[in-house]
């Protein structure tokens, strides 16, 4: 199985880089191939999400201190609170929530654009601040940590 990046043109999809062109040389004209097409996530958006989670975790109010043993536990908690989770029902009928991943492989840009505002809302609630103000703080943090322009 090959993973290649494609560009949509007026005449259809074409490989977007040299690696994709090399792989596509092995595809014979007229053969049928199956493809799962996803718009890859923006690296900038990924950095903003990680900046949001890190900034919130580093500035947890006293009320939340000690609630999570690690940053990963915290980010899973935010995912569940944001509704980005699976509900698992045990044979006895108990319902457990399991956080879904926000990794590149799990979410494309369209899916991520639905999840990110929910994460922002949860983090703003934890920090007791307005979403817009938190977004400004996250942009500054991302600039400092990842070299991104605000």
N, C-alpha and C positions, 0 to 999 in steps of 0.2 A: 504494500500500500504506500502511496506517495502523498505527501502533503505539499501542495504548491499554492502560491498566491496568484489570484487571477484579477484582471482588470476588466470591468464591464465596458464594452465599446458598443457603438451602434450596430455592429455586425455580430455581436456575441461576446463571450468571454475569451480572453487571451492571457497567456502567462505574463505576469507583471515583472519578472526578473529573469536573469540568465539561468539560475538554477531551475526555475519552472519551465523555461524553454527547453533545457536539456532533458528533463524528465518527460516532457510532452512529446519529444521525438520518438519515444518508445510506444506511443499510442498510435494505433493504425486508423487511418481515415475510414469511416463507415462502421467501426466497432462501437458498441455501446458501453459506456462506463457509468458507474454510479458515483455521485459526488454529494457530499454534505456541505452546502455553501453557508459560510458564516462570515459576517463582517468582523474582522479581527478588532479586538479592543484597542483603544488608543492608549499608548504608553503614558501619556500625560494624565488621562483619566485614572489609570491604575495608580499612578503616583499620588494623585489627589485623594484617592480612597485610602491609601496607606497613610498618607499624611493626616487625614481626618481621624483614623483609628488611633494612630500613634499619639497625636496631639491630645486627644481625649483621654487616652490611657495615662499619659504623663501628667495630666491635670485633673485627675479624679477628685471630686469633692470628698470631704471627710466621710460623708454618708456612705460612699461606695468603696472606700479604702478597705482592702483585705477581702473583698467579695470574690475576686478572681485570683487564682494562684499564678497566672501567667498572662502575657499579652494574648496568646492564642485562645485561652479560655475566655478572655474579655471579648475578642472579636467574634467568637462563636456566639457568645451571649447577645451581642449587638445584632448579629444575623438573625437569631431566633426572634428577638424583640421586633425586628424590622419585618418579620414574616418571611424571611428568606431561609426556609427550613422545610424539612420533610416531617410529616407526622407519622409515627410508627405506632401501630396498635398491637399490644401483646395479646396472646391467647386469652388472658384473663380480662381483657378489655381496657387495660391501662393505656393511656396515650402519652407517648414521649415525643418530644420535638428534637430533631437532629439538624444542626446547622448545615446549610448547603455551602459549597465553596464559592469564592468569588475569583478563582483563578482564571487565567486566560483560556484554558481548555474547557472550563465549565460554562462560561458566559460569553456571548458575543457582545458587541457594542450596544445593540438594541436592548438586550436583556439587562445589561449593566446600567443603562440609562434609566431603567425603571427601579433598580435596586438602590442606586446611589442616593437619591433624594430621601429614601426611607432610612438609610443609614445616617444621613445628615440629621434627620428629625430625631432619631434616637439619641445621637450624640449631643445635639443641642439641648434636649431634655435633660440628659445627665448633667451637662455643664450649666444648666439653667440660663441659657442665652438664646437670642434670636438666631434663626437659621442664617440670615444675611450676614450678621456679624461674625458668626462662626465660619462661614464661607470665606470671608476676608482673612480671618486668622489662619485658616487652612492654606490659603494661597500663599501667605507670607511664610508659613512653616515649610511648605513644599519648595518655595524658592530657596530658603536657607538650607534645607536638608538635601534636596535633589537638584538644585540649581535651576529650577523652573521659574519662568517669569510669572509674576503675579497677574 
